[in-house]
Amino acid sequence: MPLISFARGAPAPECLAPKLIADCAREAIERGGPAVLSYGPGGGYLPLREWLAGRHGVQPGRVILTNGSLQGFVFLAQRIAGSGGRVLVEAPTYDRPLKILAALGVEIVALPMDEEGLDPDALERELAAGPPPAFLYTIPTFQNPTGRTLSAERRRRIAELTERHDLLVLEDDPYGLVRYEGEAPPLLFDLEGGERVVYTSSFSKTVAPGVRVGYFVLPEGLAAAIEEVAVSTYISPPALTQATVHELIRRGAFEPNLERVCGLLRTRRDAMLAALAREFPAGTSWSRPEGGYFLWVTFPEGVDAGELLVRALEAGVAFVPGADFFPAASGEGAGAARFAFSFESPERIAEGVARLAALL
Ligand SMILES: Cc1ncc(COP(=O)(O)O)c(C=O)c1O
């Protein structure tokens, strides 16, 4: 049996809809004609920006489409943190931004989180004591890597702190719409009014990562600055995939497709939760996300996730050790891991968890 991967933060192949996307691509070209095959605005395909602007209650000029949201993260980090800046993050957090920030020479300040997400008291202490940071990077909903969601009350407190300390926040929300159950808490962006909170999301989890369509909702001046960086990096992003996503929305296929994707992912999440409860030894704990791709496993005292991974790979199972989601050399996360349930089938999830349980 090929490697069972709980490491890949990717959708199961069944989540993708090649026929639907092919139809939308054809229609997008036929309707849009040369405009979708030529260079376009640096901020991306206007009809999609207009639709997103309507959803977020802003002018279209404040919406910038990038090649996946990670590209926009790089632009923003370069622009507002540069080398020598300080950036606050919740820890653990998505590993790629940590690497991008480290490569830029940014000082990364890790703030603690718990089951309810980022700790606002720790944020407040840091804002009162430390030099002003360039921005706070947070993933409030179905966080990568923990699957945790910031409570509504904490969102209100963080929105208040943002105003009081004139703090710029990057709210990264690629998983928010990938909700299988429960009520969505308000966005930080909406609570704060979108002046100091930059919102970013992506069609990677709701449509397909291969279309590489991410977006940012920025204050006007910052939107213009990021658009300039985009123009001098790649002239304009691919109108074809952005028009394809727009066509999918235009014909009313976005919501039904998302519902189908959520159904497939919920089955996988349930399979992983059931397998963990059945197989894992006492002393192990894990998060129970209401959506997204990941859950966070804390192993019994004394288990080192890095060492377990070596044996897990021999047994044909992969996951990402917790330490990867903390700033380098912090020494944290050794006894934890991120398990992605998004990629494998329910049967293979059960098999993978059983193999890991045997090693524990
Ligand atoms: C929290 C978070 N932000 C951003 C991204 C990047 O997404 P995109 O495919 O839009 O670049 C990911 C991808 O897994 C993610 O987990």
The ligand as an SDF file (V2000), in Angstrom:
LIG
                    3D

 16 16  0  0  0  0  0  0  0  0999 V2000
   -3.3970   29.0430    6.6960 C   0  0  0  0  0  0  0  0  0  0  0  0
   -3.0390   28.9940    5.2580 C   0  0  0  0  0  0  0  0  0  0  0  0
   -2.8230   30.1350    4.6060 N   0  0  0  0  0  0  0  0  0  0  0  0
   -2.5000   30.1450    3.3030 C   0  0  0  0  0  0  0  0  0  0  0  0
   -2.3870   28.9720    2.5930 C   0  0  0  0  0  0  0  0  0  0  0  0
   -1.9590   29.0620    1.1530 C   0  0  0  0  0  0  0  0  0  0  0  0
   -3.0230   28.8510    0.3190 O   0  0  0  0  0  0  0  0  0  0  0  0
   -2.9590   29.1820   -1.2320 P   0  0  0  0  0  0  0  0  0  0  0  0
   -3.1470   27.8730   -1.9140 O   0  0  0  0  0  0  0  0  0  0  0  0
   -4.1080   30.1190   -1.4520 O   0  0  0  0  0  0  0  0  0  0  0  0
   -1.6390   29.8150   -1.5310 O   0  0  0  0  0  0  0  0  0  0  0  0
   -2.5980   27.7460    3.2280 C   0  0  0  0  0  0  0  0  0  0  0  0
   -2.4400   26.5060    2.4680 C   0  0  0  0  0  0  0  0  0  0  0  0
   -2.4860   25.4190    2.9290 O   0  0  0  0  0  0  0  0  0  0  0  0
   -2.9340   27.7670    4.6000 C   0  0  0  0  0  0  0  0  0  0  0  0
   -3.1250   26.6370    5.2820 O   0  0  0  0  0  0  0  0  0  0  0  0
  1  2  1  0
  2  3  1  0
  2 15  2  0
  3  4  2  0
  4  5  1  0
  5  6  1  0
  5 12  2  0
  6  7  1  0
  7  8  1  0
  8  9  2  0
  8 10  1  0
  8 11  1  0
 12 13  1  0
 12 15  1  0
 13 14  2  0
 15 16  1  0
M  END
$$$$
